[in-house]
Amino acid sequence: MSANLRIVMANDHGGVEIARELKAYLEGKGHEVVWLGTETEDSCDYPDQAKLACREYLKGSYDFGILCCGTGIGISISANKIKGIRCALPQNCYAAEKAKEHNNANFIAFGGRIDYPESPVSMIQRFIDTEVSKESRHQNRVAKMMALEK
Ligand code: RB5
């Protein structure tokens, strides 16, 4: 992936701090981050935040998106209901790498209340550093996955 990326982010109240940390890290690396929030601990609903970021991503000018909630689960499930979205919820750097290489994920989700064995910053960097596999078996599986939307 090229040096300067355009990334859309959203989160609920359970993911504010982790979203802020990831945004600061990515901007520090020279990437452009469009953060749709929320920026406060006031309760809001993760499906609404997933919809915001995914609709923005689908306009077409983004490299990928990031979603955060308390566990990453609700917001990733919500995102995966939206046509065209493949949102990964990686457990570690290995999973973040494979989410890109094998699954061609266009969103990656994190949980602000989860103790990860490796930092979300290192997971996002591994995701960025990994190329989508050109091998036909992986491309066929992604195509089959997307055909499930029909
Ligand atoms: C909000 O309390 C919490 O349920 C949400 O952030 C997320 O963890 C849901 O999957």
Backbone and ligand atoms as CSV (ligand in chain L), in Angstrom:
chain,resi,resn,atom,element,x,y,z
A,1,MET,N,N,0.852,-1.198,0.000
A,1,MET,CA,C,0.000,0.000,0.000
A,1,MET,C,C,0.890,1.251,0.000
A,2,SER,N,N,0.465,2.304,-0.680
A,2,SER,CA,C,1.299,3.494,-0.838
A,2,SER,C,C,1.445,4.256,0.476
A,3,ALA,N,N,2.363,5.204,0.485
A,3,ALA,CA,C,2.737,5.891,1.727
A,3,ALA,C,C,1.608,6.720,2.316
A,4,ASN,N,N,0.940,7.503,1.488
A,4,ASN,CA,C,-0.080,8.385,2.046
A,4,ASN,C,C,-1.473,7.850,1.753
A,5,LEU,N,N,-2.092,7.377,2.796
A,5,LEU,CA,C,-3.393,6.715,2.660
A,5,LEU,C,C,-4.503,7.629,3.156
A,6,ARG,N,N,-5.704,7.355,2.653
A,6,ARG,CA,C,-6.895,8.066,3.113
A,6,ARG,C,C,-7.767,7.040,3.831
A,7,ILE,N,N,-8.043,7.328,5.077
A,7,ILE,CA,C,-8.686,6.345,5.959
A,7,ILE,C,C,-9.897,6.989,6.625
A,8,VAL,N,N,-11.032,6.275,6.595
A,8,VAL,CA,C,-12.210,6.782,7.308
A,8,VAL,C,C,-12.373,5.980,8.600
A,9,MET,N,N,-12.743,6.680,9.658
A,9,MET,CA,C,-12.904,6.025,10.968
A,9,MET,C,C,-14.214,6.441,11.610
A,10,ALA,N,N,-14.785,5.515,12.388
A,10,ALA,CA,C,-15.897,5.874,13.282
A,10,ALA,C,C,-15.867,4.929,14.482
A,11,ASN,N,N,-16.565,5.314,15.524
A,11,ASN,CA,C,-16.555,4.548,16.776
A,11,ASN,C,C,-17.749,4.938,17.624
A,12,ASP,N,N,-18.093,4.042,18.549
A,12,ASP,CA,C,-19.082,4.435,19.558
A,12,ASP,C,C,-18.331,4.901,20.817
A,13,HIS,N,N,-19.085,5.104,21.895
A,13,HIS,CA,C,-18.485,5.607,23.140
A,13,HIS,C,C,-17.482,4.620,23.739
A,14,GLY,N,N,-17.629,3.320,23.437
A,14,GLY,CA,C,-16.691,2.318,23.959
A,14,GLY,C,C,-15.362,2.299,23.207
A,15,GLY,N,N,-15.312,3.034,22.097
A,15,GLY,CA,C,-14.104,3.006,21.270
A,15,GLY,C,C,-13.447,4.351,21.077
A,16,VAL,N,N,-13.834,5.331,21.911
A,16,VAL,CA,C,-13.315,6.696,21.718
A,16,VAL,C,C,-11.792,6.753,21.883
A,17,GLU,N,N,-11.309,6.178,22.969
A,17,GLU,CA,C,-9.872,6.321,23.265
A,17,GLU,C,C,-9.011,5.580,22.247
A,18,ILE,N,N,-9.407,4.387,21.899
A,18,ILE,CA,C,-8.616,3.606,20.937
A,18,ILE,C,C,-8.677,4.284,19.561
A,19,ALA,N,N,-9.818,4.845,19.215
A,19,ALA,CA,C,-9.938,5.554,17.933
A,19,ALA,C,C,-9.009,6.768,17.919
A,20,ARG,N,N,-9.002,7.479,19.029
A,20,ARG,CA,C,-8.140,8.666,19.132
A,20,ARG,C,C,-6.656,8.267,18.999
A,21,GLU,N,N,-6.304,7.175,19.647
A,21,GLU,CA,C,-4.912,6.696,19.599
A,21,GLU,C,C,-4.526,6.273,18.170
A,22,LEU,N,N,-5.419,5.547,17.513
A,22,LEU,CA,C,-5.124,5.094,16.141
A,22,LEU,C,C,-5.048,6.284,15.186
A,23,LYS,N,N,-5.944,7.227,15.356
A,23,LYS,CA,C,-5.948,8.426,14.507
A,23,LYS,C,C,-4.625,9.181,14.651
A,24,ALA,N,N,-4.199,9.380,15.908
A,24,ALA,CA,C,-2.941,10.113,16.151
A,24,ALA,C,C,-1.769,9.370,15.518
A,25,TYR,N,N,-1.756,8.061,15.671
A,25,TYR,CA,C,-0.669,7.259,15.094
A,25,TYR,C,C,-0.653,7.395,13.571
A,26,LEU,N,N,-1.806,7.240,12.961
A,26,LEU,CA,C,-1.874,7.260,11.488
A,26,LEU,C,C,-1.527,8.646,10.942
A,27,GLU,N,N,-2.013,9.680,11.594
A,27,GLU,CA,C,-1.681,11.039,11.146
A,27,GLU,C,C,-0.188,11.306,11.329
A,28,GLY,N,N,0.370,10.763,12.388
A,28,GLY,CA,C,1.817,10.885,12.610
A,28,GLY,C,C,2.632,10.233,11.504
A,29,LYS,N,N,2.033,9.247,10.868
A,29,LYS,CA,C,2.692,8.558,9.743
A,29,LYS,C,C,2.400,9.242,8.409
A,30,GLY,N,N,1.643,10.340,8.451
A,30,GLY,CA,C,1.381,11.096,7.226
A,30,GLY,C,C,0.121,10.711,6.481
A,31,HIS,N,N,-0.687,9.854,7.087
A,31,HIS,CA,C,-1.939,9.456,6.436
A,31,HIS,C,C,-3.046,10.468,6.736
A,32,GLU,N,N,-4.017,10.521,5.853
A,32,GLU,CA,C,-5.166,11.408,6.081
A,32,GLU,C,C,-6.289,10.597,6.718
A,33,VAL,N,N,-6.762,11.051,7.866
A,33,VAL,CA,C,-7.825,10.344,8.573
A,33,VAL,C,C,-9.062,11.228,8.645
A,34,VAL,N,N,-10.174,10.702,8.160
A,34,VAL,CA,C,-11.463,11.378,8.328
A,34,VAL,C,C,-12.172,10.647,9.461
A,35,TRP,N,N,-12.267,11.317,10.599
A,35,TRP,CA,C,-12.841,10.692,11.812
A,35,TRP,C,C,-14.263,11.199,12.004
A,36,LEU,N,N,-15.202,10.269,11.927
A,36,LEU,CA,C,-16.608,10.638,12.056
A,36,LEU,C,C,-17.109,10.482,13.492
A,37,GLY,N,N,-16.183,10.151,14.401
A,37,GLY,CA,C,-16.494,10.135,15.829
A,37,GLY,C,C,-17.282,8.904,16.241
A,38,THR,N,N,-17.876,8.983,17.381
A,38,THR,CA,C,-18.103,10.060,18.315
A,38,THR,C,C,-16.830,10.420,19.111
A,39,GLU,N,N,-16.791,11.636,19.623
A,39,GLU,CA,C,-15.607,12.067,20.358
A,39,GLU,C,C,-15.847,12.133,21.862
A,40,THR,N,N,-17.017,11.710,22.321
A,40,THR,CA,C,-17.325,11.774,23.759
A,40,THR,C,C,-17.725,10.390,24.273
A,41,GLU,N,N,-17.797,10.296,25.607
A,41,GLU,CA,C,-18.191,9.035,26.247
A,41,GLU,C,C,-19.717,8.918,26.335
A,42,ASP,N,N,-20.448,9.883,25.794
A,42,ASP,CA,C,-21.912,9.798,25.819
A,42,ASP,C,C,-22.361,8.611,24.970
A,43,SER,N,N,-23.301,7.862,25.510
A,43,SER,CA,C,-23.728,6.631,24.857
A,43,SER,C,C,-24.309,6.892,23.464
A,44,CYS,N,N,-23.874,6.092,22.511
A,44,CYS,CA,C,-24.474,6.126,21.185
A,44,CYS,C,C,-24.489,4.694,20.657
A,45,ASP,N,N,-25.034,4.483,19.480
A,45,ASP,CA,C,-25.280,3.122,18.994
A,45,ASP,C,C,-24.295,2.737,17.897
A,46,TYR,N,N,-23.593,1.615,18.118
A,46,TYR,CA,C,-22.555,1.211,17.156
A,46,TYR,C,C,-23.075,0.952,15.735
A,47,PRO,N,N,-24.332,0.472,15.536
A,47,PRO,CA,C,-24.761,0.311,14.127
A,47,PRO,C,C,-24.804,1.647,13.383
A,48,ASP,N,N,-25.168,2.717,14.103
A,48,ASP,CA,C,-25.206,4.046,13.457
A,48,ASP,C,C,-23.802,4.489,13.064
A,49,GLN,N,N,-22.837,4.197,13.925
A,49,GLN,CA,C,-21.456,4.616,13.645
A,49,GLN,C,C,-20.858,3.791,12.499
A,50,ALA,N,N,-21.187,2.496,12.475
A,50,ALA,CA,C,-20.732,1.645,11.363
A,50,ALA,C,C,-21.308,2.155,10.044
A,51,LYS,N,N,-22.586,2.483,10.062
A,51,LYS,CA,C,-23.246,2.974,8.839
A,51,LYS,C,C,-22.599,4.262,8.345
A,52,LEU,N,N,-22.321,5.167,9.258
A,52,LEU,CA,C,-21.675,6.439,8.895
A,52,LEU,C,C,-20.368,6.211,8.132
A,53,ALA,N,N,-19.498,5.391,8.720
A,53,ALA,CA,C,-18.165,5.196,8.131
A,53,ALA,C,C,-18.249,4.388,6.836
A,54,CYS,N,N,-19.098,3.367,6.825
A,54,CYS,CA,C,-19.184,2.517,5.622
A,54,CYS,C,C,-19.778,3.291,4.454
A,55,ARG,N,N,-20.801,4.088,4.714
A,55,ARG,CA,C,-21.392,4.897,3.629
A,55,ARG,C,C,-20.357,5.886,3.090
A,56,GLU,N,N,-19.582,6.453,3.978
A,56,GLU,CA,C,-18.539,7.393,3.550
A,56,GLU,C,C,-17.482,6.653,2.719
A,57,TYR,N,N,-17.057,5.490,3.184
A,57,TYR,CA,C,-16.064,4.689,2.453
A,57,TYR,C,C,-16.564,4.353,1.051
A,58,LEU,N,N,-17.824,3.985,0.954
A,58,LEU,CA,C,-18.375,3.532,-0.333
A,58,LEU,C,C,-18.511,4.668,-1.347
A,59,LYS,N,N,-18.316,5.899,-0.917
A,59,LYS,CA,C,-18.282,7.013,-1.886
A,59,LYS,C,C,-17.062,6.876,-2.782
A,60,GLY,N,N,-16.003,6.193,-2.283
A,60,GLY,CA,C,-14.937,5.789,-3.193
A,60,GLY,C,C,-13.554,6.375,-3.042
A,61,SER,N,N,-13.336,7.329,-2.173
A,61,SER,CA,C,-12.013,7.964,-2.173
A,61,SER,C,C,-11.106,7.488,-1.025
A,62,TYR,N,N,-11.466,6.373,-0.391
A,62,TYR,CA,C,-10.704,5.899,0.772
A,62,TYR,C,C,-9.968,4.604,0.469
A,63,ASP,N,N,-8.832,4.406,1.154
A,63,ASP,CA,C,-8.090,3.156,1.020
A,63,ASP,C,C,-8.688,2.058,1.897
A,64,PHE,N,N,-9.087,2.428,3.101
A,64,PHE,CA,C,-9.770,1.470,3.980
A,64,PHE,C,C,-10.395,2.239,5.135
A,65,GLY,N,N,-11.114,1.489,5.978
A,65,GLY,CA,C,-11.768,2.113,7.125
A,65,GLY,C,C,-11.452,1.397,8.432
A,66,ILE,N,N,-11.636,2.121,9.528
A,66,ILE,CA,C,-11.411,1.568,10.865
A,66,ILE,C,C,-12.652,1.839,11.714
A,67,LEU,N,N,-13.100,0.815,12.440
A,67,LEU,CA,C,-14.261,0.942,13.324
A,67,LEU,C,C,-13.892,0.478,14.722
A,68,CYS,N,N,-14.338,1.188,15.728
A,68,CYS,CA,C,-14.035,0.814,17.105
A,68,CYS,C,C,-15.300,0.894,17.960
A,69,CYS,N,N,-15.496,-0.135,18.782
A,69,CYS,CA,C,-16.511,-0.060,19.836
A,69,CYS,C,C,-15.903,-0.726,21.064
A,70,GLY,N,N,-16.699,-1.099,22.045
A,70,GLY,CA,C,-16.126,-1.665,23.263
A,70,GLY,C,C,-15.352,-2.950,23.003
A,71,THR,N,N,-15.974,-3.838,22.236
A,71,THR,CA,C,-15.336,-5.114,21.898
A,71,THR,C,C,-14.873,-5.189,20.449
A,72,GLY,N,N,-15.386,-4.316,19.615
A,72,GLY,CA,C,-15.174,-4.414,18.163
A,72,GLY,C,C,-16.190,-5.330,17.493
A,73,ILE,N,N,-16.957,-6.043,18.323
A,73,ILE,CA,C,-17.853,-7.074,17.763
A,73,ILE,C,C,-19.104,-6.452,17.131
A,74,GLY,N,N,-19.827,-5.655,17.906
A,74,GLY,CA,C,-21.077,-5.096,17.389
A,74,GLY,C,C,-20.864,-4.232,16.154
A,75,ILE,N,N,-19.804,-3.453,16.175
A,75,ILE,CA,C,-19.574,-2.525,15.064
A,75,ILE,C,C,-19.084,-3.278,13.814
A,76,SER,N,N,-18.345,-4.388,14.013
A,76,SER,CA,C,-17.909,-5.168,12.845
A,76,SER,C,C,-19.069,-5.969,12.267
A,77,ILE,N,N,-19.904,-6.535,13.124
A,77,ILE,CA,C,-21.089,-7.253,12.609
A,77,ILE,C,C,-21.957,-6.283,11.810
A,78,SER,N,N,-22.158,-5.092,12.355
A,78,SER,CA,C,-22.975,-4.079,11.658
A,78,SER,C,C,-22.382,-3.746,10.302
A,79,ALA,N,N,-21.079,-3.507,10.265
A,79,ALA,CA,C,-20.418,-3.138,9.004
A,79,ALA,C,C,-20.573,-4.239,7.959
A,80,ASN,N,N,-20.483,-5.483,8.419
A,80,ASN,CA,C,-20.550,-6.605,7.473
A,80,ASN,C,C,-21.950,-6.849,6.925
A,81,LYS,N,N,-22.937,-6.129,7.445
A,81,LYS,CA,C,-24.296,-6.182,6.875
A,81,LYS,C,C,-24.422,-5.256,5.677
A,82,ILE,N,N,-23.440,-4.390,5.474
A,82,ILE,CA,C,-23.518,-3.380,4.411
A,82,ILE,C,C,-22.820,-3.909,3.173
A,83,LYS,N,N,-23.523,-3.852,2.052
A,83,LYS,CA,C,-23.018,-4.404,0.790
A,83,LYS,C,C,-21.678,-3.774,0.422
A,84,GLY,N,N,-20.708,-4.618,0.117
A,84,GLY,CA,C,-19.395,-4.128,-0.307
A,84,GLY,C,C,-18.377,-4.044,0.810
A,85,ILE,N,N,-18.820,-4.273,2.040
A,85,ILE,CA,C,-17.897,-4.154,3.184
A,85,ILE,C,C,-17.412,-5.534,3.625
A,86,ARG,N,N,-16.110,-5.611,3.828
A,86,ARG,CA,C,-15.489,-6.803,4.426
A,86,ARG,C,C,-14.703,-6.311,5.647
A,87,CYS,N,N,-15.313,-6.412,6.798
A,87,CYS,CA,C,-14.714,-5.866,8.017
A,87,CYS,C,C,-14.112,-6.982,8.861
A,88,ALA,N,N,-12.809,-6.897,9.092
A,88,ALA,CA,C,-12.105,-7.886,9.908
A,88,ALA,C,C,-12.038,-7.423,11.353
A,89,LEU,N,N,-12.012,-8.397,12.258
A,89,LEU,CA,C,-11.858,-8.125,13.693
A,89,LEU,C,C,-10.663,-8.948,14.166
A,90,PRO,N,N,-9.443,-8.474,13.920
A,90,PRO,CA,C,-8.265,-9.301,14.178
A,90,PRO,C,C,-7.952,-9.424,15.668
A,91,GLN,N,N,-7.391,-10.602,16.019
A,91,GLN,CA,C,-6.993,-10.865,17.411
A,91,GLN,C,C,-5.563,-10.420,17.675
A,92,ASN,N,N,-4.753,-10.330,16.615
A,92,ASN,CA,C,-3.317,-10.052,16.764
A,92,ASN,C,C,-2.759,-9.626,15.396
A,93,CYS,N,N,-1.449,-9.416,15.329
A,93,CYS,CA,C,-0.834,-8.950,14.075
A,93,CYS,C,C,-0.955,-9.981,12.960
A,94,TYR,N,N,-0.831,-11.246,13.303
A,94,TYR,CA,C,-0.962,-12.300,12.288
A,94,TYR,C,C,-2.341,-12.216,11.624
A,95,ALA,N,N,-3.379,-12.090,12.428
A,95,ALA,CA,C,-4.738,-12.018,11.883
A,95,ALA,C,C,-4.935,-10.738,11.071
A,96,ALA,N,N,-4.324,-9.637,11.517
A,96,ALA,CA,C,-4.427,-8.379,10.762
A,96,ALA,C,C,-3.788,-8.539,9.377
A,97,GLU,N,N,-2.650,-9.231,9.344
A,97,GLU,CA,C,-1.962,-9.485,8.065
A,97,GLU,C,C,-2.838,-10.347,7.145
A,98,LYS,N,N,-3.379,-11.421,7.684
A,98,LYS,CA,C,-4.176,-12.338,6.859
A,98,LYS,C,C,-5.500,-11.704,6.443
A,99,ALA,N,N,-6.025,-10.814,7.262
A,99,ALA,CA,C,-7.262,-10.114,6.892
A,99,ALA,C,C,-7.074,-9.359,5.580
A,100,LYS,N,N,-5.870,-8.816,5.392
A,100,LYS,CA,C,-5.559,-8.102,4.140
A,100,LYS,C,C,-5.187,-9.091,3.050
A,101,GLU,N,N,-4.207,-9.950,3.349
A,101,GLU,CA,C,-3.650,-10.850,2.327
A,101,GLU,C,C,-4.698,-11.827,1.784
A,102,HIS,N,N,-5.434,-12.473,2.653
A,102,HIS,CA,C,-6.364,-13.524,2.218
A,102,HIS,C,C,-7.782,-13.012,1.993
A,103,ASN,N,N,-8.234,-12.108,2.851
A,103,ASN,CA,C,-9.656,-11.710,2.834
A,103,ASN,C,C,-9.903,-10.379,2.144
A,104,ASN,N,N,-8.822,-9.679,1.782
A,104,ASN,CA,C,-8.957,-8.366,1.151
A,104,ASN,C,C,-9.927,-7.472,1.936
A,105,ALA,N,N,-9.754,-7.485,3.250
A,105,ALA,CA,C,-10.638,-6.685,4.118
A,105,ALA,C,C,-10.500,-5.206,3.772
A,106,ASN,N,N,-11.630,-4.515,3.727
A,106,ASN,CA,C,-11.584,-3.066,3.479
A,106,ASN,C,C,-11.910,-2.255,4.739
A,107,PHE,N,N,-12.242,-2.970,5.800
A,107,PHE,CA,C,-12.393,-2.344,7.120
A,107,PHE,C,C,-11.718,-3.234,8.152
A,108,ILE,N,N,-11.250,-2.618,9.209
A,108,ILE,CA,C,-10.652,-3.353,10.319
A,108,ILE,C,C,-11.231,-2.776,11.604
A,109,ALA,N,N,-11.631,-3.663,12.505
A,109,ALA,CA,C,-12.305,-3.213,13.735
A,109,ALA,C,C,-11.483,-3.574,14.969
A,110,PHE,N,N,-11.640,-2.744,16.002
A,110,PHE,CA,C,-10.935,-2.962,17.272
A,110,PHE,C,C,-11.892,-2.700,18.434
A,111,GLY,N,N,-11.565,-3.311,19.570
A,111,GLY,CA,C,-12.343,-3.097,20.782
A,111,GLY,C,C,-11.554,-2.275,21.790
A,112,GLY,N,N,-12.135,-1.178,22.202
A,112,GLY,CA,C,-11.468,-0.298,23.160
A,112,GLY,C,C,-11.371,-0.887,24.559
A,113,ARG,N,N,-12.176,-1.925,24.847
A,113,ARG,CA,C,-12.164,-2.532,26.185
A,113,ARG,C,C,-11.499,-3.912,26.159
A,114,ILE,N,N,-10.794,-4.206,25.088
A,114,ILE,CA,C,-10.128,-5.505,24.930
A,114,ILE,C,C,-8.642,-5.360,25.247
A,115,ASP,N,N,-8.106,-6.357,25.963
A,115,ASP,CA,C,-6.655,-6.430,26.196
A,115,ASP,C,C,-6.045,-7.255,25.065
A,116,TYR,N,N,-5.463,-6.585,24.102
A,116,TYR,CA,C,-4.866,-7.298,22.972
A,116,TYR,C,C,-3.458,-7.769,23.337
A,117,PRO,N,N,-3.051,-8.921,22.797
A,117,PRO,CA,C,-1.695,-9.409,23.063
A,117,PRO,C,C,-0.641,-8.577,22.341
A,118,GLU,N,N,-1.060,-7.895,21.276
A,118,GLU,CA,C,-0.182,-6.977,20.544
A,118,GLU,C,C,-0.966,-5.684,20.363
A,119,SER,N,N,-0.285,-4.558,20.290
A,119,SER,CA,C,-1.020,-3.296,20.296
A,119,SER,C,C,-1.818,-3.112,19.009
A,120,PRO,N,N,-2.994,-2.507,19.115
A,120,PRO,CA,C,-3.763,-2.185,17.912
A,120,PRO,C,C,-2.961,-1.355,16.908
A,121,VAL,N,N,-2.070,-0.495,17.400
A,121,VAL,CA,C,-1.216,0.282,16.483
A,121,VAL,C,C,-0.339,-0.661,15.648
A,122,SER,N,N,0.233,-1.674,16.293
A,122,SER,CA,C,1.071,-2.608,15.524
A,122,SER,C,C,0.222,-3.455,14.591
A,123,MET,N,N,-1.009,-3.731,14.989
A,123,MET,CA,C,-1.909,-4.505,14.129
A,123,MET,C,C,-2.289,-3.698,12.895
A,124,ILE,N,N,-2.584,-2.412,13.089
A,124,ILE,CA,C,-2.980,-1.584,11.942
A,124,ILE,C,C,-1.783,-1.389,11.006
A,125,GLN,N,N,-0.594,-1.266,11.583
A,125,GLN,CA,C,0.592,-1.103,10.734
A,125,GLN,C,C,0.842,-2.366,9.906
A,126,ARG,N,N,0.640,-3.527,10.515
A,126,ARG,CA,C,0.818,-4.780,9.773
A,126,ARG,C,C,-0.211,-4.873,8.642
A,127,PHE,N,N,-1.430,-4.458,8.927
A,127,PHE,CA,C,-2.486,-4.450,7.909
A,127,PHE,C,C,-2.068,-3.557,6.734
A,128,ILE,N,N,-1.570,-2.371,7.045
A,128,ILE,CA,C,-1.143,-1.428,6.002
A,128,ILE,C,C,0.025,-1.998,5.196
A,129,ASP,N,N,0.947,-2.659,5.863
A,129,ASP,CA,C,2.165,-3.154,5.203
A,129,ASP,C,C,1.932,-4.392,4.344
A,130,THR,N,N,0.781,-4.996,4.473
A,130,THR,CA,C,0.501,-6.255,3.766
A,130,THR,C,C,-0.222,-5.985,2.444
A,131,GLU,N,N,0.167,-6.757,1.425
A,131,GLU,CA,C,-0.495,-6.659,0.117
A,131,GLU,C,C,-1.604,-7.719,0.024
A,132,VAL,N,N,-2.631,-7.393,-0.741
A,132,VAL,CA,C,-3.686,-8.373,-1.040
A,132,VAL,C,C,-3.087,-9.459,-1.932
A,133,SER,N,N,-3.364,-10.715,-1.608
A,133,SER,CA,C,-2.822,-11.825,-2.394
A,133,SER,C,C,-3.362,-11.806,-3.825
A,134,LYS,N,N,-2.476,-12.076,-4.770
A,134,LYS,CA,C,-2.891,-12.193,-6.179
A,134,LYS,C,C,-3.186,-13.643,-6.538
A,135,GLU,N,N,-3.030,-14.539,-5.589
A,135,GLU,CA,C,-3.264,-15.958,-5.871
A,135,GLU,C,C,-4.748,-16.209,-6.095
A,136,SER,N,N,-5.034,-17.008,-7.143
A,136,SER,CA,C,-6.423,-17.173,-7.559
A,136,SER,C,C,-7.270,-17.834,-6.471
A,137,ARG,N,N,-6.683,-18.722,-5.668
A,137,ARG,CA,C,-7.527,-19.383,-4.656
A,137,ARG,C,C,-8.061,-18.366,-3.646
A,138,HIS,N,N,-7.244,-17.375,-3.313
A,138,HIS,CA,C,-7.723,-16.357,-2.371
A,138,HIS,C,C,-8.718,-15.410,-3.048
A,139,GLN,N,N,-8.418,-15.050,-4.296
A,139,GLN,CA,C,-9.338,-14.150,-5.006
A,139,GLN,C,C,-10.700,-14.826,-5.220
A,140,ASN,N,N,-10.668,-16.120,-5.532
A,140,ASN,CA,C,-11.935,-16.858,-5.718
A,140,ASN,C,C,-12.750,-16.902,-4.426
A,141,ARG,N,N,-12.040,-17.086,-3.316
A,141,ARG,CA,C,-12.761,-17.155,-2.028
A,141,ARG,C,C,-13.378,-15.808,-1.667
A,142,VAL,N,N,-12.664,-14.736,-1.966
A,142,VAL,CA,C,-13.227,-13.399,-1.706
A,142,VAL,C,C,-14.450,-13.182,-2.601
A,143,ALA,N,N,-14.349,-13.595,-3.869
A,143,ALA,CA,C,-15.492,-13.452,-4.782
A,143,ALA,C,C,-16.685,-14.273,-4.275
A,144,LYS,N,N,-16.424,-15.483,-3.796
A,144,LYS,CA,C,-17.516,-16.314,-3.254
A,144,LYS,C,C,-18.131,-15.669,-2.022
A,145,MET,N,N,-17.264,-15.087,-1.183
A,145,MET,CA,C,-17.744,-14.411,0.025
A,145,MET,C,C,-18.681,-13.269,-0.359
A,146,MET,N,N,-18.268,-12.491,-1.354
A,146,MET,CA,C,-19.097,-11.348,-1.748
A,146,MET,C,C,-20.380,-11.799,-2.443
A,147,ALA,N,N,-20.331,-12.956,-3.106
A,147,ALA,CA,C,-21.539,-13.487,-3.760
A,147,ALA,C,C,-22.606,-13.856,-2.723
A,148,LEU,N,N,-22.200,-14.041,-1.484
A,148,LEU,CA,C,-23.170,-14.337,-0.415
A,148,LEU,C,C,-24.095,-13.146,-0.157
A,149,GLU,N,N,-23.695,-11.964,-0.629
A,149,GLU,CA,C,-24.547,-10.782,-0.454
A,149,GLU,C,C,-25.800,-10.846,-1.336
A,150,LYS,N,N,-25.735,-11.697,-2.372
A,150,LYS,CA,C,-26.849,-11.695,-3.343
A,150,LYS,C,C,-28.007,-12.574,-2.873
L,1,RB5,C1,C,-21.449,-0.428,24.347
L,1,RB5,O1,O,-21.649,-0.487,25.712
L,1,RB5,C2,C,-20.936,-1.768,23.833
L,1,RB5,O2,O,-21.947,-2.708,23.835
L,1,RB5,C3,C,-20.360,-1.609,22.437
L,1,RB5,O3,O,-19.339,-0.668,22.456
L,1,RB5,C4,C,-19.762,-2.844,21.817
L,1,RB5,O4,O,-18.888,-3.479,22.688
L,1,RB5,C5,C,-20.707,-3.792,21.219
L,1,RB5,O5,O,-20.351,-4.759,20.535
